[in-house]
Amino acid sequence: MIKIGLLSDTHGFVDNKIFKFFKECDEIWHAGDIGNMETAIALERIAKLRAVYGNIDGHELRIAFPQNQRFTSEKVDVWITHIGGYPGRYNRLVVPEIYNNPPKLFISGHSHILKIMRDKKLGLLHINPGAAGKKGMHRVRTAVRFEIDNDRISNLEILEISRT
């Protein structure tokens, strides 16, 4: 079993409440718009970091992290990208791969809107952890924590932090 902390759109800022929320995590996954290398390094101090770069990330982050990460965690096929869309409205950059070879867990960021939904047609779980940083139109900063055990995703928890 592995415990995952998931966030996106930090834009160079991570609240101490998120660090505490991720304290017991084995890995942290970041779905892009990290903001700066210092943010990535701070997250790596908590747990192993898997990240993708987002549209606001500069050269240094684009060298350090790929646009897409596809890997297996326990027995779950995971795909993380920044601009991925949603079930029924996937971004053209993930089509046709997502239809021809869907993962079990598809993670994207970018919208700053927390969404967790099943794509029944493709048999996958989609998670957009919302935005953990201060920049953007969102009113609540969010992060997600969950467990993967064998081929099962469970114990999903959401952290909400007011922007004020």
N, C-alpha and C positions, 0 to 999 in steps of 0.2 A: 504494500500500500504506500502511496505517495500523497503528500498534502501539497496543494498548489495554491499560490497567491497570484491573482490575475488583476492586471490594471492596464490602463491605456491613457493616452493623452495627458501625460504629466506636464508637458511643456516646461520642463526644468524645475518642477516643484513637487515634492512628496511630503505630505503632512506626517508628523510624528505618530498620529493615530493609525496611519497605514502601516508604518514600520512595526508598531505593536501588534496590529492585526495579522501581519505576516510572520511574526516572531517564531512560531512553531512550524512554518512551512519548510518543506524540503527543497522546493523550487519556486521561483517567481517568474511569471511569464508576462511580458510587456508587449502589448499589441500596437506599438508605434506612437509617434510624436513624443519621443522621450524628452527632447528639448536640449539636452547637453550631456556630455560624457560624465560629468560629476554626478548626475542623477543615476546613470547606469552603474557607476562605481558604488554609490551609496546603497543601491538595491543589492548588488553583488556581495556586500558585506553581510547581508541578512541570510541569503541563500543563493544557490546556483541560479543564474539569470539566463533565461532564453528570451530573446527579444527580436523584433523586426523594426526596421526604420519606418517612419511615417513621412508624410508630405512636408512637414516643417523641419525635419531633421537635416542637418548639414552634412558636409563631406565626411567629417570624422566619424559620425554615427553610421553613415552609409557604408563606410569601410568596415566598421566593427560588426555590423549586423546586416543580415540579408533582408530583401523585400518580403520574402516568404520563408516560413519555416514549416517543414512537414517532417514529422517524426513520430515514433511510437513511444508512448509512456505507459508502462505496464503492458497491457494488450490493447490500448486505445490508439487508433490512428488519429493524430492531431495535425491540424493545419492552422497556422497563425499568419495573418496578413493584416495590414492596416486598413486598406480600403477594400472591403469584401462584399458589402451589401448585406442583404437579408434573404431568408427563404422566399422564393418567388421573385426576388428582385436583386439577384447577385450582380456584382460589378462585372463588366465585360472582361476584366483582366483575370477573373477566376473561372470564367466560362470558356471553353467547355470542360476543363479539367474537373470541376466540381460535379458535373453531371456524369462524366465518363468514369471517374474514380473518386467518389465522395468519401471524405474522412468520416470518422464517427463523431468527432468534435471539431467544429469550425469556429474559429475565434477571429474577430475583427474589431477594430476601434473606429476612429475618425468622426463618428456622428455626435459624440459626447452624450449619447443617450443609452442608458442601461437597458439592455434587452436580452432576455434569455428565452429562447423558443425552440421548439422542435420543428424540423423539416420532415414531415411524415413521408413526403414523396421520395426523399433521398435517404431517409433513415438516419439522420444526423441531429446532433444537438448544436445549436448556434448560440454563442455567447458574445455579446458586446458588453464589456465591463463599464461602459460609460467613460467619464473623464475624472481622473484623480487630481488633476492640476487646477490651478486658479484661472487660467485663461480660457475664454470661450463663453458661450451663452448659457451654459448649464447653471442651475441654481443650487444643485447638490453635487458634491464630489463623491465618487463611488469607487469601490474596489470589491472584488469577489474572492472568495476562498472556497475550495472544494477538495474532495479526495478522489483519487483513482485507485481502485483495487481490482486487479486483474483486468476485466473488460467492463467494469462498472464505474460510473461517475456518480458520486453521492455526496451527501452532507454539504450541499451548496449553501453558503452564507454570504450575505451582502452587508458591506459597511457603507453607511451614508454619513457624510460630514457636511454640515451647512457651510455655505460660502461666506457667511458673515463672521 
